[in-house]
Amino acid sequence: MYQPKNGFLYLSAVQDLYNNEIVAWKIGERNDLELVMDTLHELAAKRNVYRSILHSDQGFQYTSIKYHQRVEQLGMIGSHSRKGNCHDNACIESFFSHFKSECLYQLHDNSEEEIRQAVEQYIYFYNYQRFQKRLNHLAPIEYRYQMAA
């Protein structure tokens, strides 16, 4: 993800494809299974995930036995992209593209804490303020509220 003064930081995020909302996310110093499991924990704490489809790429974190066991314990359905097909993850890749150009590439020589704060602020902006054409020019949270009314 990003290299602050003292190493790398990685962002693990889960996106709801209904409204493109980032529903759970974690930042870690390593792109490892622990980061993904922490993100799953946050997701389950925020939402009823039973019978939800959780799509991921075929990274080692998502193909591990521990990950599959946790997805199953939560009552979720795991789904993986096909090898070599970047289009399977187009939605989350689109989020990361916007995130990089609208937030990450604007940061220079920031501390880890400043980067974490910038990520938190961007995800709030993305969910609550950044309109999306596909969502009738509404932000993800606004779209969800409007559809539920």
N, C-alpha and C positions, 0 to 999 in steps of 0.2 A: 504494500500500500504506500507508505510514505516513510522517508528516512529523516527523523529529527536529528538533533545533534548527537544523540547517544544510541543509535541503532534504528531498527525498523519497527513500524507499527502496522498491524493488519486489521482490516475491518471484515467481520463476518456479519452478514445481514440476511434477514428473511423478509421477503416481499409478498404481500397478499395480491394475487393477480386479479382479484375482483376490482380493486380500486388503485392498484399500484402502491399502496401504503407500505412503508417499512414498519413492520410490526414488532420486530425484535432485532437487536444488534449488539455486538460486543466488539471491543478493541482489545487486541492482545499483542504481545511482543513477539509471538511466534504464530505462524500459520499452521496450527496443529490440531489434533483431535480435541484437546482440552478447550480451545477457543470455540470450536463448533458445538461441543457439548454444553458449554456455558450459554451459547446463543439458544440452543434448544431449551435449556432450563428457563431462560427468560421468556421465550415464546410460550411455553406451557403455563408459566405464571401469569401471563397477560391474557391468554385466550383459551377458549375451549377448543382444543385441536383434534378432538376425536373425529375420526373418519376424514380428516383433512389430507390432501395430497401434498407431500413435501418433496419438491423437485430439487435436484442438485446435479452438479456435474459428476464426473467419475474420479475426482481427486481421492487420494488415499484416506482422507478423513471420512468421506461419505461412503466409502466401500468397506470400512472397518466393521468387524463383528460388533463391537461395542456401540457404534452408531446405529446399526440396524436393530440391535436389541432395544435401545432406548426409543427409537421411532416406533417399534412394535409395542413397547410398554405404554406409550402415550396413545396408542390406538390409531396412529397415523398410517398412511399408505406412502411408502417410499417410492420415488421415481427417479431414474437417472437419465441423463442425456445420452444420446448415442455417441460413440467414439468418433471424434473428428468432426462433429456437427455443432458448430458454434451457434446455430440458429435456435437450438433447443433452449438455450439460456438467454435469449434475446432480451427479455423483460428486465432481468436483474442486470444484465450487461449494459442496458440503456441507462438504468439508474446510476451505475458506476461511472459511465461516461459523463453524465451530467454532474455527478458529484466531483469528479476530477476537474472538469473544466470550470465549474462554478464555485468550487471551494478549494480543493486540494492544491491546484496549481497556483492559487493566489497566495499560498503560505510560503514564507521564506525564512529559514533560520529560526523557526519557532521551537519552543520547548515542547516536551511531550504533553504537558498539561494544557498548553495553548492549542495544540493539535486536537486533543481530546475534546476540548470545549468547542472548537470550530466544527468538529464532526457532529457533536450534539446539536449545535445551533443549525447546521445545514439540514440534518434530518428533520428537525422541527419545521424549518422553512419548507422543506420538500413535502412533508405531510400536511401542513396546515395552510401554506401560503402559495406554493408554486402551482399555478394552474397548468392543466394538461388538456390538450386538444381532445384526446380520446375520452376524457371525462366531462365533456360538454363545457370545457374551459373552467373547470372547477379544480380545487386542490383535492387530493385524495380523501382527507377526512370530511371535507365539505360535501363531496360527492356521496360518501357513505351515509352521512346524515340525511342528505336530501333523498336518497333512494329508500331510506328506512322510514321516512315520514309518510 
